[in-house]
């Protein structure tokens, strides 16, 4: 998905107790009151970059999204070059069943401290509609302890599923319609950004803060 419009969501960061509009399912909305703090500080969500950064980027991504893959190197480069960005990953597998498989593998790798290693391996697979088998192969070749990953996937499967469900509820509450979406400071950007574009939005976010 590619939408170049930039939306402000400054209300999101004004107060952590602020609840968003109901999600599509009224029952689920009642059970999952989504707050800014849940989106920015979910303890289960993988965090990269500077944990004390002055700008937070929340990235909603799918491993079968070609636009997510297009932007991934630029985002990684910016986080490293800037040094003061906190990056929160939101695995949001909405495109294919294989996307869900990839998200499970990446989140299981978090328990051995290698989420980003697996994340970059999955984002580096060319093409779209990547199969589960190709994703598993890429993870094996990434250098993680695959036996430990499989054990963690079994042991923490329920926690991983709960995290993915929370990500879905948060995306629904924000009204997101596809990947990628980046929450950058007070801005919501639904587009595949390049390095200079990411850099400019971060600069705008700092100016607003």
N, C-alpha and C positions, 0 to 999 in steps of 0.2 A: 504494500500500500504506500502511496506517496501523496501527501498533502502538504503543501508548503506554507500554509497559513500558520501564523504564530498566535497563540491565544494566551492571555494573561490568566493566571489562576491564583492571584495574590491572596484571595480569601483562604486558599488552602493553607498558607503558611502563617496566617495571622494568629490563629489559636488552635492548639492541638486538640481541643475538645469539640471543635466544629465538626458537625456531621454533614455528610453530603446528601444529595438527592437520592431517593430510593433506587435500588437496583431493579432490574426488570421483573423479578419474582418478588411479590409483596411479602411472602413468608420468609424468604431468604433475606430480604432487606431488613426485616425485624430482627433476625438472628445475627446479622452481620452489619452492625452499625459502624460504618467506615469513617475513621477520623484521619486528620492530617498526620497525627503521630503514628498511626498504624502504617501509613504509606511510607513515611520518611524513616521510621525507626523500628520496623518489624524485626525482632531479634532473630528470626529465622532466615531473613533475607541476606544473601551474600553481599559483603561490602568491600570495595576496593578503593585504591587511591589513598588520600589522607583522611583518616577517620575524624579529624578535627578541622577539615577543610571549611573555608568560608562560603563555598557554594556547593550545594548538593545536586547531583544529577540522578534522577530515578529513571531507569531504562526498562521499558516494557518490550520484551523481545520474544521471538519464536525462531527456533533453529532451522525452520524451513522457509524463513522469510528472506528473499533475496535482497530486499532493501536494508534489512538488519545487517546482513553480511556486508553489504556495500559500505555501511557506516562504521562497522566495528573497528577497522584499523585506525580510522580517523579519531574515534572516541578514545581508543587506547593511547594513541599518540598524544592527544591533548591532556589526558589525565597525568601521564608521565611528565610531559613538558611543563605543565602548569605547576604541579606540586601542591596545590591548595584546593583540590577538588575532591569531594567525597562522592563516590559512585556506588549507587545501590542498584543491584540487579533484580529485576522482576521477571522471572521465567513465566511466560504467558503462552502456553502451547495451545494455539487455537486453530492451526491450519490443517494438520493431519494427525493421525494416531502416532506416527513416528515422531512428531514434534513433542508429544507427551513423553515418549520413551527417552528422547534426548534430554529433556528437562529433568527427568528422574535421575539419569546418569550424572548430569552435571551437579545436581544438588546432593547426590550421594557422595560425590568426590569432595564436597565441602568438609566432610567429617575427617578427612585426612589432610585437610588444608590445601586442596588442589582444585577448588572450584574453577578458578580462573584458567588454569591449565586446560581443563576439559572444555570449558566454555570457548576458549579460543580455538581449540581443536575442532569443535563442532561448527563454529562460525566459519572455519576455514575450508569446510567441504564445499566445493563448487556446485552450482546448479540449485534447482529447487525440487521439491518432493523427494527429498533424500530418504532412503529406506532405513528401517531400524537396523538392518544388518550393516549398512555403511556407517551409521552413527556408532554402533558398537565397535566396529573396526577402527574408526578414528580415535575412539577413547582408548582402546588397547594400545594404539601406536603413540599416544600422547605421553606415555611414560608413567602413568599412575600405577599404583598397586591394584591391579584389577581384581585380585582375590579379596583384598580389603574392601574395595568398592562394592563388590557383590554382597559381602557380608553386611556392610553398612546399609545397602539398599534393602536387605531383608529386615535388619534390626530397626531401621528408622523409616521404613516405608510409610507408616501411618503419619509420621511427622512431615514427611515430604509431601504427601497428599494433602494434608491440612494447609501447608504453606501454599501449594498451588491453588487450592480453593480460596485462600485469602487473597491471593493475587488476582484471581478471577473476580472476586467480589469488589476489590478496589478498582479494577478496570471498569466494571459495570457501573460503579458509583460515579466514576469520572466521566462516564459516557464514551469511553474509548471504542473505536470502531475497527481498529486493525493495527498491525505492527509495521514499523516501530513507532513508539511514542516516547518522547523524552520530556520529563519534567525537569526544567533547568532553572533553579531559583524560583522566581515567580512566573515563569513562562512554561506553557505546554506546547510542544512542537511535535507535530505528526508528519515527519518527513525524514528521508534519508539524507543526512547532513554530511558535508565534507569537513575537513579540518578547519578551514578558515570560517566556515559557517558556525561550527561548534564554538570556536574561539570568540566570535562576535556575540553570540547569544550569552555566553558566560560573562563577557565584558558588560553587556546590557544588564544582566542579572546583578552584577556587582554594583553597577551604577544605581539600580533601583533600591538596593539594600542600604 
